[in-house]
Amino acid sequence: MCPEIDNKITSKFQIAIALTAVTLLAEVIGGFWTNSLALLSDAAHVFNHKPRVACVHAH
């Protein structure tokens, strides 16, 4: 596989993982701050996606 393409894919996965982490943190903080069960449940949903995105990157 071409290293340039692999590096582009790796950097895009790292961006996706970072954005997922930021979204998770914002939803948890916002959920507790506003007592919003909807935000907290969506944070749990995002939390389930983060390891899966990392797993796809690993393979």
DANORBEL-V96566 format. One record per residue. N is the residue number from 1. RES is the residue in one letter. SS is DSSP state (2 for helix, 1 for strand, 0 for the rest). PSI is psi as a letter, one per 20 degrees, with the letter a starting at -180 (NA if undefined). Layout:
((N,RES,SS,PSI) (N,RES,SS,PSI))
This chain:
((1,M,0,q) (2,C,0,p) (3,P,2,h) (4,E,2,g) (5,I,2,g) (6,D,2,g) (7,N,2,h) (8,K,2,g) (9,I,2,g) (10,T,2,g) (11,S,2,h) (12,K,2,h) (13,F,2,h) (14,Q,2,h) (15,I,2,g) (16,A,2,g) (17,I,2,g) (18,A,2,g) (19,L,2,h) (20,T,2,g) (21,A,2,g) (22,V,2,g) (23,T,2,g) (24,L,2,g) (25,L,2,g) (26,A,2,g) (27,E,2,h) (28,V,2,g) (29,I,2,g) (30,G,2,h) (31,G,2,g) (32,F,2,h) (33,W,2,h) (34,T,2,j) (35,N,0,l) (36,S,0,o) (37,L,2,h) (38,A,2,g) (39,L,2,g) (40,L,2,h) (41,S,2,h) (42,D,2,h) (43,A,2,h) (44,A,2,h) (45,H,2,g) (46,V,2,h) (47,F,2,h) (48,N,2,h) (49,H,2,h) (50,K,2,g) (51,P,2,h) (52,R,2,h) (53,V,2,g) (54,A,2,h) (55,C,2,g) (56,V,2,h) (57,H,2,h) (58,A,2,h) (59,H,0,NA))
